[in-house]
């Protein structure tokens, strides 16, 4: 449910809280962002440590915990409804909260057999 927030001029407009999402695969690209949540956002470069990126059986990128490893990606900002749309798009992955090297907390999608998820 969206809440309503007053603008500086006194009018009401829909407001949905924002979430940070670390993306490291196809969601870095406009075509897939549009497909997943209906718009394009640029994002900010960031790094996730203690994870490694590889190609999964489905031929898409996955990340798994791995000491002394790092994954380069982007942090994009999405609304809660958009995040739910991305959850549906990223079927088969597990959404998990992570801390990036710049101390930003963000969601990301990990391989489902991530032992830290069990």
N, CA, C and O of each residue as an XYZ file, in Angstrom:
472
protein
N       0.834     -1.176      0.000
C       0.000      0.000      0.000
C       0.881      1.242      0.000
O       1.824      1.342      0.785
N       0.576      2.167     -0.865
C       1.332      3.420     -0.910
C       0.781      4.399      0.115
O      -0.428      4.497      0.322
N       1.684      5.111      0.742
C       1.246      6.167      1.635
C       1.225      7.469      0.840
O       1.702      7.537     -0.293
N       0.667      8.483      1.457
C       0.585      9.781      0.788
C       1.449     10.756      1.571
O       1.458     10.745      2.802
N       2.166     11.591      0.853
C       3.025     12.575      1.499
C       2.695     13.938      0.918
O       2.400     14.057     -0.271
N       2.743     14.953      1.744
C       2.448     16.307      1.291
C       3.658     16.901      0.603
O       4.787     16.781      1.078
N       3.401     17.547     -0.528
C       4.477     18.253     -1.213
C       4.650     19.620     -0.562
O       3.852     20.004      0.293
N       5.678     20.354     -0.957
C       5.931     21.680     -0.399
C       4.797     22.643     -0.689
O       4.597     23.605      0.053
N       4.061     22.403     -1.744
C       2.953     23.279     -2.100
C       1.653     22.865     -1.414
O       0.618     23.498     -1.623
N       1.692     21.824     -0.610
C       0.506     21.425      0.129
C      -0.318     20.347     -0.535
O      -1.270     19.855      0.071
N       0.012     19.952     -1.774
C      -0.740     18.897     -2.450
C      -0.300     17.524     -1.973
O       0.727     17.387     -1.308
N      -1.070     16.523     -2.311
C      -0.719     15.156     -1.959
C      -0.220     14.424     -3.190
O      -0.719     14.644     -4.294
N       0.751     13.564     -3.006
C       1.205     12.711     -4.096
C       1.562     11.354     -3.516
O       1.960     11.263     -2.355
N       1.423     10.286     -4.316
C       1.758      8.960     -3.802
C       3.238      8.881     -3.456
O       4.077      9.476     -4.133
N       3.544      8.155     -2.416
C       4.924      7.991     -1.981
C       5.150      6.535     -1.632
O       4.352      5.923     -0.922
N       6.223      5.993     -2.129
C       6.603      4.637     -1.782
C       8.054      4.678     -1.323
O       8.905      5.222     -2.027
N       8.351      4.116     -0.160
C       9.735      4.130      0.328
C      10.696      3.531     -0.698
O      10.322      2.660     -1.483
N      11.908      4.002     -0.677
C      12.930      3.568     -1.625
C      13.809      2.496     -0.993
O      14.035      2.493      0.217
N      14.297      1.595     -1.824
C      15.209      0.534     -1.404
C      16.427      0.556     -2.313
O      16.320      0.864     -3.500
N      17.581      0.229     -1.754
C      18.793      0.099     -2.552
C      18.940     -1.367     -2.964
O      18.703     -2.275     -2.166
N      19.330     -1.581     -4.212
C      19.501     -2.929     -4.733
C      20.842     -3.006     -5.452
O      21.108     -2.235     -6.373
N      21.689     -3.947     -5.022
C      22.980     -4.180     -5.675
C      22.759     -5.179     -6.804
O      22.332     -6.310     -6.573
N      23.054     -4.747     -8.029
C      22.885     -5.608     -9.203
C      24.251     -5.854     -9.846
O      25.086     -4.953     -9.915
N      24.464     -7.073    -10.310
C      25.776     -7.475    -10.812
C      25.689     -8.218    -12.142
O      26.711     -8.642    -12.680
N      24.490     -8.378    -12.672
C      24.293     -9.124    -13.912
C      23.475     -8.318    -14.895
O      23.762     -7.147    -15.147
N      22.453     -8.946    -15.451
C      21.671     -8.313    -16.508
C      20.942     -7.052    -16.049
O      20.701     -6.161    -16.863
N      20.588     -6.954    -14.775
C      19.857     -5.767    -14.306
C      20.707     -4.496    -14.301
O      20.215     -3.425    -13.945
N      21.960     -4.603    -14.688
C      22.779     -3.398    -14.879
C      22.388     -2.685    -16.166
O      22.742     -1.521    -16.354
N      21.670     -3.356    -17.049
C      21.378     -2.842    -18.384
C      19.929     -2.398    -18.531
O      19.009     -3.013    -17.994
N      19.759     -1.311    -19.275
C      18.447     -0.675    -19.446
C      17.370     -1.643    -19.927
O      16.261     -1.651    -19.393
N      17.685     -2.448    -20.918
C      16.696     -3.379    -21.477
C      16.086     -4.270    -20.396
O      14.873     -4.481    -20.369
N      16.922     -4.785    -19.516
C      16.451     -5.719    -18.491
C      15.787     -4.995    -17.319
O      14.874     -5.537    -16.696
N      16.235     -3.787    -17.019
C      15.549     -2.993    -15.991
C      14.126     -2.704    -16.442
O      13.179     -2.861    -15.672
N      13.979     -2.284    -17.685
C      12.646     -1.992    -18.227
C      11.772     -3.246    -18.184
O      10.591     -3.175    -17.845
N      12.351     -4.376    -18.525
C      11.635     -5.651    -18.515
C      11.236     -6.058    -17.097
O      10.136     -6.569    -16.885
N      12.115     -5.835    -16.134
C      11.885     -6.292    -14.762
C      10.966     -5.383    -13.964
O      10.104     -5.868    -13.231
N      11.139     -4.052    -14.094
C      10.332     -3.161    -13.256
C       9.819     -1.913    -13.965
O       9.335     -0.984    -13.319
N       9.924     -1.890    -15.297
C       9.221     -0.885    -16.069
C       9.873      0.463    -16.268
O       9.243      1.359    -16.829
N      11.107      0.648    -15.835
C      11.799      1.918    -16.067
C      13.302      1.674    -16.038
O      13.764      0.575    -15.733
N      14.047      2.712    -16.358
C      15.507      2.616    -16.384
C      16.083      3.547    -15.331
O      15.625      4.680    -15.181
N      17.087      3.074    -14.603
C      17.789      3.888    -13.623
C      19.290      3.650    -13.799
O      19.713      2.533    -14.097
N      20.090      4.699    -13.616
C      21.532      4.588    -13.883
C      22.287      3.824    -12.804
O      23.070      2.930    -13.126
N      22.080      4.145    -11.566
C      22.802      3.469    -10.502
C      24.174      4.053    -10.242
O      24.653      4.922    -10.970
N      24.793      3.554     -9.187
C      26.113      4.003     -8.745
C      27.000      2.775     -8.610
O      26.580      1.766     -8.044
N      28.211      2.850     -9.120
C      29.129      1.714     -9.012
C      29.407      1.374     -7.553
O      29.534      2.255     -6.703
N      29.497      0.072     -7.287
C      29.802     -0.374     -5.938
C      30.431     -1.760     -5.997
O      30.492     -2.389     -7.054
N      30.899     -2.225     -4.832
C      31.581     -3.518     -4.746
C      31.060     -4.282     -3.538
O      30.882     -3.724     -2.456
N      30.822     -5.567     -3.747
C      30.428     -6.489     -2.682
C      31.595     -7.433     -2.440
O      32.049     -8.114     -3.360
N      32.082     -7.474     -1.201
C      33.208     -8.356     -0.884
C      32.709     -9.667     -0.294
O      31.571     -9.778      0.160
N      33.591    -10.652     -0.315
C      33.346    -12.002      0.218
C      32.268    -12.755     -0.554
O      31.634    -13.669     -0.027
N      32.071    -12.358     -1.807
C      31.217    -13.077     -2.746
C      31.982    -13.171     -4.059
O      32.827    -12.328     -4.361
N      31.675    -14.207     -4.833
C      32.254    -14.367     -6.167
C      31.132    -14.539     -7.171
O      30.113    -15.165     -6.880
N      31.327    -13.977     -8.356
C      30.336    -14.083     -9.426
C      30.763    -15.180    -10.383
O      31.943    -15.316    -10.709
N      29.800    -15.954    -10.824
C      30.054    -16.979    -11.831
C      28.790    -17.133    -12.671
O      27.785    -16.465    -12.428
N      28.852    -18.010    -13.646
C      27.688    -18.261    -14.494
C      27.026    -19.541    -14.012
O      27.671    -20.583    -13.899
N      25.723    -19.451    -13.727
C      24.979    -20.603    -13.240
C      24.543    -21.527    -14.371
O      24.783    -21.252    -15.546
N      23.906    -22.616    -13.996
C      23.426    -23.608    -14.961
C      22.438    -22.987    -15.954
O      22.319    -23.440    -17.092
N      21.732    -21.942    -15.505
C      20.754    -21.271    -16.380
C      21.403    -20.236    -17.300
O      20.713    -19.531    -18.035
N      22.733    -20.150    -17.254
C      23.545    -19.247    -18.069
C      23.423    -17.778    -17.671
O      23.814    -16.893    -18.432
N      22.884    -17.520    -16.489
C      22.843    -16.171    -15.936
C      23.864    -16.084    -14.816
O      24.256    -17.095    -14.234
N      24.290    -14.857    -14.520
C      25.254    -14.674    -13.433
C      24.618    -15.024    -12.092
O      23.435    -14.775    -11.860
N      25.427    -15.602    -11.225
C      25.040    -15.862     -9.839
C      26.189    -15.394     -8.961
O      27.325    -15.268     -9.420
N      25.884    -15.139     -7.695
C      26.953    -14.880     -6.735
C      26.805    -15.853     -5.582
O      25.702    -16.234     -5.188
N      27.957    -16.240     -5.054
C      28.026    -17.147     -3.909
C      29.070    -16.616     -2.934
O      30.019    -15.948     -3.345
N      28.902    -16.905     -1.652
C      29.923    -16.485     -0.693
C      31.277    -17.111     -1.023
O      31.369    -18.299     -1.332
N      32.314    -16.296     -0.954
C      33.677    -16.789     -1.159
C      34.638    -15.782     -0.546
O      34.696    -14.623     -0.957
N      35.382    -16.241      0.433
C      36.329    -15.346      1.113
C      37.324    -14.730      0.143
O      37.686    -15.329     -0.869
N      37.747    -13.543      0.470
C      38.748    -12.801     -0.301
C      38.366    -12.630     -1.772
O      39.233    -12.576     -2.644
N      37.078    -12.547     -2.032
C      36.597    -12.302     -3.396
C      35.777    -11.029     -3.413
O      35.405    -10.503     -2.364
N      35.500    -10.538     -4.606
C      34.702     -9.321     -4.725
C      33.907     -9.349     -6.016
O      34.310     -9.947     -7.014
N      32.767     -8.684     -5.962
C      31.887     -8.585     -7.121
C      31.652     -7.117     -7.404
O      31.220     -6.374     -6.523
N      31.934     -6.689     -8.633
C      31.642     -5.323     -9.050
C      30.208     -5.258     -9.554
O      29.731     -6.182    -10.212
N      29.535     -4.180     -9.248
C      28.165     -4.020     -9.701
C      27.699     -2.584     -9.567
O      28.503     -1.656     -9.478
N      26.392     -2.421     -9.552
C      25.764     -1.110     -9.404
C      24.758     -1.161     -8.275
O      24.141     -2.197     -8.024
N      24.595     -0.040     -7.596
C      23.490      0.110     -6.652
C      22.440      0.957     -7.351
O      22.701      2.088     -7.761
N      21.251      0.390     -7.479
C      20.131      1.143     -8.042
C      19.115      1.369     -6.934
O      19.062      0.616     -5.961
N      18.321      2.399     -7.089
C      17.293      2.723     -6.098
C      15.936      2.428     -6.720
O      15.609      2.916     -7.802
N      15.157      1.619     -6.015
C      13.831      1.212     -6.496
C      12.816      1.384     -5.378
O      13.176      1.466     -4.204
N      11.552      1.438     -5.752
C      10.481      1.514     -4.753
C      10.161      0.110     -4.246
O      10.578     -0.879     -4.849
N       9.430      0.021     -3.154
C       9.009     -1.291     -2.643
C       8.189     -2.065     -3.670
O       8.434     -3.258     -3.851
N       7.221     -1.439     -4.354
C       6.490     -2.191     -5.388
C       7.409     -2.673     -6.518
O       7.226     -3.776     -7.034
N       8.390     -1.857     -6.901
C       9.338     -2.288     -7.933
C      10.176     -3.464     -7.444
O      10.468     -4.387     -8.204
N      10.560     -3.423     -6.169
C      11.346     -4.524     -5.603
C      10.554     -5.829     -5.654
O      11.122     -6.887     -5.924
N       9.264     -5.763     -5.399
C       8.426     -6.973     -5.501
C       8.349     -7.452     -6.955
O       8.327     -8.657     -7.204
N       8.307     -6.528     -7.909
C       8.319     -6.918     -9.323
C       9.640     -7.606     -9.673
O       9.662     -8.591    -10.411
N      10.726     -7.082     -9.138
C      12.042     -7.672     -9.398
C      12.131     -9.046     -8.740
O      12.741     -9.955     -9.303
N      11.534     -9.215     -7.559
C      11.487    -10.541     -6.919
C      10.877    -11.567     -7.877
O      11.394    -12.675     -8.021
N       9.788    -11.195     -8.521
C       9.124    -12.102     -9.460
C      10.021    -12.352    -10.677
O      10.097    -13.477    -11.170
N      10.685    -11.326    -11.152
C      11.582    -11.431    -12.306
C      12.777    -12.335    -11.992
O      13.222    -13.109    -12.839
N      13.289    -12.226    -10.767
C      14.477    -12.977    -10.345
C      14.103    -14.307     -9.690
O      14.785    -14.764     -8.773
N      13.037    -14.917    -10.156
C      12.609    -16.215     -9.631
C      13.781    -17.181     -9.604
O      14.567    -17.247    -10.549
N      13.889    -17.922     -8.523
C      14.981    -18.881     -8.410
C      16.173    -18.341     -7.643
O      17.072    -19.099     -7.277
N      16.191    -17.032     -7.395
C      17.242    -16.435     -6.574
C      16.663    -16.076     -5.210
O      15.445    -16.007     -5.041
N      17.533    -15.852     -4.252
C      17.127    -15.457     -2.903
C      17.560    -14.019     -2.682
O      18.728    -13.682     -2.875
N      16.615    -13.163     -2.274
C      16.969    -11.764     -1.979
C      17.533    -11.697     -0.573
O      16.956    -12.242      0.367
N      18.661    -11.027     -0.438
C      19.374    -10.972      0.836
C      19.945     -9.572      1.047
O      20.370     -8.922      0.092
N      19.956     -9.112      2.288
C      20.546     -7.809      2.628
C      22.056     -7.987      2.796
O      22.510     -8.909      3.473
N      22.829     -7.089      2.170
C      24.295     -7.143      2.245
C      24.835     -5.751      2.555
O      24.143     -4.749      2.378
N      26.066     -5.707      3.015
C      26.770     -4.433      3.225
C      27.892     -4.350      2.194
O      28.707     -5.263      2.063
N      27.914     -3.243      1.471
C      28.895     -3.037      0.405
C      30.143     -2.364      0.955
O      30.152     -1.916      2.101
N      31.197     -2.289      0.148
C      32.472     -1.750      0.634
C      32.385     -0.294      1.069
O      33.203      0.157      1.871
N      31.414      0.446      0.557
C      31.259      1.849      0.963
C      30.306      1.991      2.158
O      29.830      3.089      2.446
N      30.029      0.877      2.852
C      29.144      0.811      4.020
C      27.672      1.036      3.692
O      26.875      1.306      4.591
N      27.305      0.931      2.436
C      25.905      1.001      2.032
C      25.262     -0.357      2.275
O      25.828     -1.387      1.908
N      24.097     -0.365      2.885
C      23.311     -1.585      3.000
C      22.381     -1.651      1.806
O      21.728     -0.665      1.463
N      22.320     -2.809      1.173
C      21.493     -2.968     -0.024
C      20.999     -4.408     -0.100
O      21.568     -5.315      0.509
N      19.940     -4.591     -0.854
C      19.479     -5.933     -1.185
C      20.293     -6.432     -2.365
O      20.805     -5.634     -3.151
N      20.416     -7.742     -2.493
C      20.956     -8.359     -3.694
C      20.337     -9.734     -3.833
O      19.696    -10.233     -2.908
N      20.529    -10.339     -4.978
C      20.003    -11.686     -5.225
C      21.165    -12.660     -5.272
O      22.110    -12.482     -6.040
N      21.085    -13.692     -4.443
C      22.150    -14.682     -4.355
C      21.667    -16.030     -4.872
O      20.471    -16.269     -5.042
N      22.621    -16.881     -5.111
C      22.307    -18.246     -5.515
C      21.518    -18.913     -4.388
O      21.862    -18.731     -3.221
N      20.482    -19.671     -4.698
C      19.611    -20.222     -3.647
C      20.296    -21.146     -2.660
O      19.788    -21.326     -1.553
N      21.421    -21.737     -3.010
C      22.093    -22.643     -2.085
C      23.121    -21.927     -1.225
O      24.011    -22.558     -0.655
N      22.999    -20.612     -1.133
C      23.879    -19.793     -0.293
C      23.761    -20.300      1.151
O      22.688    -20.185      1.743
N      24.826    -20.853      1.733
C      24.725    -21.415      3.080
C      24.387    -20.381      4.160
O      23.909    -20.751      5.232
N      24.630    -19.089      3.893
C      24.269    -18.079      4.889
C      22.779    -17.826      4.896
O      22.276    -17.144      5.789
N      22.054    -18.365      3.912
C      20.599    -18.184      3.865
C      19.874    -19.273      4.655
O      18.730    -19.078      5.065
N      20.521    -20.409      4.873
C      19.870    -21.544      5.545
C      19.635    -21.283      7.018
O      19.097    -22.141      7.718
